[in-house]
Amino acid sequence: MTKLSTKNIPTSGGATPKTLQPGNNVAKINSITLEPFTFLPGAFHLILNLEGIDRGKDFEGFFINKDKPELGRHKGQVGKVKASEWAYADGTTKSGIVVSRDVEIMKYLNNICKELGITWMTDQDDKHDTIESLVNQFNVDKPFKNVMLNFCIAGKEYLNKEGYTNHDLFLPKYAKGQVPFEICDKPNSKIMKFNEADHIKKKKVENVTSFGSDAVATSSDFEL
């Protein structure tokens, strides 16, 4: 009978996840897209596709394009992060404020441009008939390319197909004196400090019967 050897036992430990996790992260924007919100016709989520810092040669990230493996892999963790927990849609809040989907999305893009110190939004004046065209052009021009930013990433818990808890990632609302993203090494940083109690939405077991105005991002998201 073979005896157990207690020498040179390999150490175990979880590998670095390939996806970004909720918390304070340094990342770059690879692309920005609109994603239709299934439960509210005409509504969109604004998606920031982020990639974290280079994790070194021992890190095996996702393929940049799974259909074109020759393009290689991402060097950092990646994440599909919503600009807001709630979708952008036309409507009226419970307090009677009229909300314009396109205006709110443009406000967010403008916030990104201001943080990057660019005039891209001003340069697009009267060039687009739809918000889809504007966001697509932003993604084509990529004025954000390879610029590293600090992010505070929040998350909403859900169970994946294997029964493990994952997070639907989104950026928190702007708050007085605090921002969800800013360029790295900014003097007098205002980046939010991640706080699990505030930035993690725990999974709730309940039946959803309707989606009202509370499921819409409003201009309050942009107040500093």
C-alpha positions as CSV (number, residue, x, y, z in Angstrom):
1,M,0.0,0.0,0.0
2,T,1.4,3.4,-1.0
3,K,2.1,5.6,2.0
4,L,1.0,9.3,2.0
5,S,3.9,11.7,1.6
6,T,3.6,14.9,3.6
7,K,6.6,16.6,1.8
8,N,6.3,19.1,-1.1
9,I,2.6,19.4,-0.9
10,P,1.5,21.9,-3.6
11,T,0.0,25.0,-2.3
12,S,-3.5,25.8,-3.4
13,G,-5.2,29.1,-4.0
14,G,-7.8,30.6,-6.2
15,A,-6.5,31.9,-9.6
16,T,-7.0,35.6,-10.3
17,P,-10.5,35.9,-11.8
18,K,-10.7,36.9,-15.5
19,T,-13.4,39.4,-14.7
20,L,-13.3,42.7,-12.8
21,Q,-14.9,42.5,-9.4
22,P,-16.8,45.2,-7.4
23,G,-14.5,47.5,-5.6
24,N,-12.0,50.3,-6.4
25,N,-10.3,49.4,-9.7
26,V,-7.9,51.0,-12.2
27,A,-9.1,50.3,-15.7
28,K,-9.3,51.6,-19.3
29,I,-12.4,51.8,-21.5
30,N,-12.1,49.5,-24.4
31,S,-15.5,50.4,-25.9
32,I,-18.9,52.0,-25.0
33,T,-22.1,50.6,-26.3
34,L,-25.9,50.8,-25.9
35,E,-27.7,47.7,-24.8
36,P,-31.6,47.5,-25.0
37,F,-33.4,47.0,-21.7
38,T,-35.6,43.9,-22.2
39,F,-38.4,44.9,-19.9
40,L,-38.9,48.5,-21.1
41,P,-39.2,49.1,-24.9
42,G,-37.0,52.0,-26.0
43,A,-34.9,51.9,-22.9
44,F,-31.1,51.5,-23.0
45,H,-28.3,50.6,-20.7
46,L,-25.0,52.5,-21.5
47,I,-22.3,49.9,-21.2
48,L,-18.6,50.6,-20.5
49,N,-16.5,47.6,-21.5
50,L,-13.5,48.0,-19.1
51,E,-10.1,46.3,-18.9
52,G,-8.0,46.4,-15.7
53,I,-4.3,46.7,-15.3
54,D,-1.8,44.3,-17.0
55,R,-1.7,41.3,-14.7
56,G,1.6,40.0,-16.1
57,K,2.7,36.9,-18.1
58,D,1.1,34.4,-15.7
59,F,-2.4,35.8,-16.2
60,E,-4.5,34.2,-18.9
61,G,-7.3,36.6,-19.7
62,F,-10.3,36.1,-22.0
63,F,-9.7,36.1,-25.7
64,I,-10.0,39.6,-27.2
65,N,-12.3,38.0,-29.8
66,K,-13.3,34.4,-29.2
67,D,-13.9,33.9,-32.9
68,K,-10.4,35.3,-33.7
69,P,-8.0,33.7,-31.2
70,E,-5.1,35.0,-33.2
71,L,-5.8,38.4,-31.8
72,G,-4.6,37.2,-28.4
73,R,-6.0,37.6,-24.9
74,H,-6.7,40.6,-22.7
75,K,-3.8,41.4,-20.4
76,G,-6.1,42.4,-17.6
77,Q,-9.4,41.5,-16.0
78,V,-12.4,42.7,-18.1
79,G,-15.9,43.8,-17.1
80,K,-19.1,44.8,-18.7
81,V,-20.1,47.7,-16.5
82,K,-23.3,49.7,-16.7
83,A,-23.0,53.5,-16.4
84,S,-26.0,53.3,-14.1
85,E,-27.8,50.6,-12.2
86,W,-31.0,51.7,-14.0
87,A,-31.8,51.8,-17.7
88,Y,-32.1,55.2,-19.5
89,A,-35.6,55.8,-20.8
90,D,-38.1,58.6,-21.5
91,G,-40.6,59.0,-18.7
92,T,-41.6,61.0,-15.6
93,T,-40.4,60.3,-12.1
94,K,-42.7,59.9,-9.1
95,S,-41.8,63.5,-8.2
96,G,-43.0,64.8,-11.6
97,I,-39.6,65.3,-13.2
98,V,-39.7,64.7,-17.0
99,V,-36.8,62.5,-18.1
100,S,-35.3,62.3,-21.6
101,R,-33.4,59.1,-22.4
102,D,-31.2,60.8,-25.0
103,V,-30.4,63.8,-22.8
104,E,-29.4,61.7,-19.8
105,I,-27.1,59.5,-22.0
106,M,-25.5,62.6,-23.5
107,K,-24.9,64.0,-20.0
108,Y,-23.0,60.9,-19.1
109,L,-20.9,60.9,-22.2
110,N,-20.2,64.6,-21.6
111,N,-19.0,63.7,-18.0
112,I,-16.6,61.2,-19.5
113,C,-15.3,63.8,-22.0
114,K,-14.9,66.4,-19.3
115,E,-12.9,63.9,-17.2
116,L,-10.7,63.1,-20.2
117,G,-10.2,66.8,-21.0
118,I,-11.5,66.6,-24.6
119,T,-14.0,68.5,-26.7
120,W,-15.5,65.5,-28.5
121,M,-19.1,66.1,-27.5
122,T,-19.0,69.8,-28.6
123,D,-17.5,68.7,-31.9
124,Q,-20.5,66.4,-32.5
125,D,-23.1,69.2,-32.4
126,D,-25.8,68.7,-35.1
127,K,-24.1,65.7,-36.6
128,H,-26.4,62.9,-35.4
129,D,-30.1,62.1,-35.8
130,T,-30.2,59.5,-33.1
131,I,-28.5,58.6,-29.8
132,E,-27.5,55.3,-31.3
133,S,-25.5,57.2,-34.0
134,L,-23.8,59.4,-31.4
135,V,-22.8,56.5,-29.1
136,N,-21.6,54.5,-32.1
137,Q,-19.4,57.4,-33.3
138,F,-18.0,57.7,-29.7
139,N,-17.1,54.1,-29.9
140,V,-15.6,54.4,-33.4
141,D,-13.4,57.5,-32.5
142,K,-12.4,56.0,-29.1
143,P,-11.1,59.3,-27.6
144,F,-10.9,57.2,-24.3
145,K,-8.4,54.7,-25.8
146,N,-5.7,53.5,-23.4
147,V,-6.5,56.1,-20.8
148,M,-6.3,54.6,-17.3
149,L,-8.9,55.7,-14.9
150,N,-9.9,55.0,-11.3
151,F,-13.3,53.5,-11.0
152,C,-15.6,52.6,-8.0
153,I,-17.5,49.6,-9.3
154,A,-20.7,48.5,-7.6
155,G,-22.5,45.2,-8.1
156,K,-25.8,43.5,-7.9
157,E,-25.8,39.9,-6.9
158,Y,-27.2,37.1,-9.0
159,L,-26.7,33.3,-9.2
160,N,-24.9,32.0,-12.3
161,K,-25.7,28.8,-14.1
162,E,-23.4,26.9,-11.8
163,G,-25.2,28.2,-8.7
164,Y,-22.4,30.6,-7.6
165,T,-23.0,34.2,-6.8
166,N,-21.8,36.7,-9.4
167,H,-22.3,40.4,-9.8
168,D,-24.0,42.5,-12.4
169,L,-21.6,45.4,-12.5
170,F,-22.6,49.1,-12.6
171,L,-21.2,52.5,-11.5
172,P,-22.7,54.2,-8.5
173,K,-24.6,57.5,-8.7
174,Y,-22.6,60.7,-8.5
175,A,-22.7,62.1,-4.9
176,K,-21.8,65.4,-3.4
177,G,-18.0,65.7,-3.5
178,Q,-17.6,62.2,-4.9
179,V,-17.4,60.7,-8.4
180,P,-17.6,57.1,-9.7
181,F,-14.6,57.6,-12.0
182,E,-11.7,60.0,-12.6
183,I,-8.4,60.0,-14.4
184,C,-5.5,58.4,-12.4
185,D,-3.2,60.5,-10.2
186,K,-5.7,63.4,-10.2
187,P,-4.8,66.0,-7.5
188,N,-7.5,66.3,-4.8
189,S,-9.1,63.0,-5.8
190,K,-12.9,62.7,-5.4
191,I,-13.1,59.0,-6.3
192,M,-15.7,57.2,-4.2
193,K,-14.3,54.7,-1.7
194,F,-15.9,51.3,-2.2
195,N,-18.2,50.3,0.6
196,E,-19.9,46.9,0.5
197,A,-22.8,48.1,2.5
198,D,-23.5,50.9,0.0
199,H,-22.2,49.4,-3.3
200,I,-23.4,45.8,-3.2
201,K,-27.0,45.0,-3.9
202,K,-27.8,41.7,-2.2
203,K,-29.8,39.1,-4.1
204,K,-33.5,39.2,-3.1
205,V,-35.9,36.4,-3.8
206,E,-39.1,38.1,-4.9
207,N,-41.5,38.2,-7.8
208,V,-41.1,41.3,-10.1
209,T,-44.6,42.5,-11.2
210,S,-43.7,45.8,-12.9
211,F,-41.0,48.2,-13.8
212,G,-41.9,51.8,-12.9
213,S,-40.1,55.1,-13.1
214,D,-37.7,53.9,-10.4
215,A,-36.1,51.7,-13.0
216,V,-35.0,54.8,-15.0
217,A,-31.8,56.8,-14.5
218,T,-32.5,60.5,-13.9
219,S,-30.6,63.7,-13.9
220,S,-29.9,63.2,-10.2
221,D,-27.1,60.8,-11.4
222,F,-25.1,63.8,-12.6
223,E,-25.3,66.2,-9.6
224,L,-21.9,66.7,-8.0
